[in-house]
Amino acid sequence: MDSAAPKGPGHVAVIMDGNGRWAQKRGRPRLFGHQAGARRVREIVAACPDLGVKYLTIFAFSTENWKRTQAEVSGLMSLFRRYIEREARTLFERGVRVRFIGDRMKLDEKLVRLMDELELLTADNDLIHLTVALNYGGRDEVARATKRLAREVAAGRIDPEDVDAETLARFLDTYVLPDPDLVIRTSGEARISNFLLWQSAYSEYEFIETLWPDFTAAEFAKLVAAFQQRERRFGAVVS
């Protein structure tokens, strides 16, 4: 195989934005849009194997989303629970391994239990690795990782002089995952919103106008194909 041949993104991360606006355009409550967005996740996950996408990471709920109305937050938490209960068997049968990243301390016990059970159920799957960022923030993740690293240093298990970027990365929520090759944000917003700050240092980005509930597998395939035309230098100069 030609090593210089275009290569698709093995890991795609998605900021699923636009559910609320999608619902409001239809005169419906924001939660209606979140429900439509959850159905869209199913389609995108199913499309990954044929596109060569081994890892898919989705931004479901950020550490800042608690600032939304109590009604919307409660509705989202209920939606997450129902989604896991409804989709667990299908995800398992389709060979999807599910992981959750983020701080679970603020989530209710039933939701955390469902998350733990789904991770355990799918632990041996390897066709697709679906990572769900729930109560996640990039800065919060780095802060939590730094605390864990500091404890190891204080306990004498790590020499401070040995600490480098690779050392810290081992304490991140995503330590078993490759960094994302491509980050997609839907809805026309051109910002990364505290998502995978460490991991996306050299990721390619696509900011698209489509609202998440309208984001189809066909549009996903076009973005994957477009990625293959990009030249990734990682700070180097290609002669």
N, C-alpha and C positions, 0 to 999 in steps of 0.2 A: 504493500500500500504506500502511496506517495505521502510522505510525512508533511508535505506542504499543501496537501489537498484541504479544501474548506472543511471545517469541522463544526458541527452543530453544538448548541449549548447542552451540556450534560446536566446542568443545574440551572433551573429558571426560578426566580423569585418574583412574586406578584404582590403589588400593593393594590388590593381590590377596592377601588374607590368609585363612588358614584351611586351607591344603592339608594341613599336618601333622595337625591335629585331625580333619579329614575322614577321613584314612587310619587314624588311631588308633581312631576310632569303629568302623571295620570290621575292626580287628585286623590291619591291614597296616602295613608300614614307611612312614615319612614320604615316601620317594621315590615311592611309589605315588600319594600325594596330589598331588605335584608333577606327575606324568605326567597325572593327571586334570585338573589345573589348566591345563596346556598345551593340552589339547584344548578346554577352555572358551574360551581366548583366540580360537581359530579361529571359534567361534560368535559371539562378541561383535564381532569385527572384521567379520564378514559382515553383521551387523545394522546397522552404522553408516550406510551410505548411505541406507537407507529412513527412518532416524530423523533425518536431517539433521546427523549428527555427522561433521564433516570431519576433525577431529583427535582421535586417541585416543592417550593416553600411559599406559603400564603400568609398574608398579614390579616388576621381575623379580628383582633382587638388589641389596641395599644394601651400603654400605661396612661396615656392622656385621655383615652375615651371615657374614663370614669367621669369626666367633666360634663358629659351629655346628660339629658334629663333622666331622672330615675326611671321613668316609664320605658325609655328606649334601652337603658342599660339592663333593666330587668327582662325586657323582651328579648334582648340579644342573648342573655345568659340562658333563658329558657330555650331559645332556638338552638344554641350550642348543645344543650343536653338532648333535645329531640333529634338533632342531626346525628349525634354519636349513636344513640339508641337505634335509629332507623338504618343507618348506613354501615354499622359495624360488620355485619355478616357479609355484605356485598364487598366491602373493602378487603376483607380477609380472603374471600373466594377469588377476587381478581388479582391477588398477589401483591397488594399494596401494604407496605410497612408504614405505619403512622407513628409520628413522634410529635410531641408538643414542646415548645420552647416558651420561656417567659417565667414570671414569678407566680407560682401557684398559691402563695400564702393568702392572697386576697380573694381567691375564688371560693365558692361555696363547696362544702364537703361532697355533695352528691356529684357535682360536675367533676371535681378532681378524681373521685372514685371511677367515674366513667372513663376519664382520660387514661388513668392507670390501667384499667381493664382492656381498653382498646390497644394501648401500647403492648401489653402482654400478649393479647390475642394475635397480633400481627407481627410479633417479634422475629419470626423466622421467614417472613416474606421478603422478597428481594427484586420483584419486577419493577416496582416504582417505590420510591421513598418520599412519602408525603409528610412534610413538616408544617405544623400549624402553629403560628405565633399568636399566643393568647395571653393577654395581659403582659405584652412584650414591649420593650423599648430598648433601642440600641445603647443608649447611655446607661440605663439601668442594668443591662446585661453586663457591660464592662465594669460597672461599679461592683456588682455582685461577684464577678470573676476576680476582681482585684482583692476583695475581702477574703475569698477562699485562698488565693495565692498568698496573701499576707499571713494567714493562719499557718500555712505550710512553712513559710519562712520563719515565723516566730517559734514554731515547734522544732526547728532545726532540720527539717526534712528537705529543704531547698536552700542552697547557698544564694544569698542576694546577688552575688557577682555572676551567677549563672542565669539570672532572669533576663530574658529577651522576649521578642515578639512571639516566638514559637512557644515559649513557656506560658505566657499569659493566654494564648489561644487555647491551650489545653484545658483551661478553666471556664471557657465560654459555653453557653448552652448548646452551641453547634459543633462542639469539638469533634464529633464523629462524622461530620458532613464536609464535603468539599465546598469551597467558596462558590457563590453563584457566578455563573458566566454571564447571565443576562437578567436584568431587573426590569420588569414592566410595571408601569403605573397607568391605570385607566382613569378616565374622566376629565382629562385635559389639564390637570394640575401638574406643574413641573417642579416638584420637590420630593425629597425622600422621606420626610416625616419620621425621622428617628428609627429607620428600619435597617437592620443589618449594617450598621455603620462600620464596624470593623471588617466584616466579611466582604463587603462590596467595594473595597478600596480600588480594585481593578476591574470591576464588573462593567459591562456595556449596559446602557440604559435606553429604554424606549418609553417615551411619554406620549400616550395616544388619547384621542378625544373620546373614544367609545366609553360609555358608562358600563360598569362591570356587568350588570345583568344582561347587557346586549353583546358582551364579548364572546364570540363564538369560537369553536374549535378551528374553523377555517381562518379566522383572523389570527389566532394563535399560531397556526401553521405558517402563515405569511411572515410573522415576526421571527419565527425560528429560521425560516429560509433566508430572511434578510440578514440575520446574524452571521450566517455562513460567508457573507461577502465582506465582513468587517476584518480589518487587519489589527490584531491585538499585539501590542508591543511590550506591555508591562514595564514601561519606562525606558526600554532599549530602543535603538535605532536599527531598523531593518535595511540592509544594503540592497 
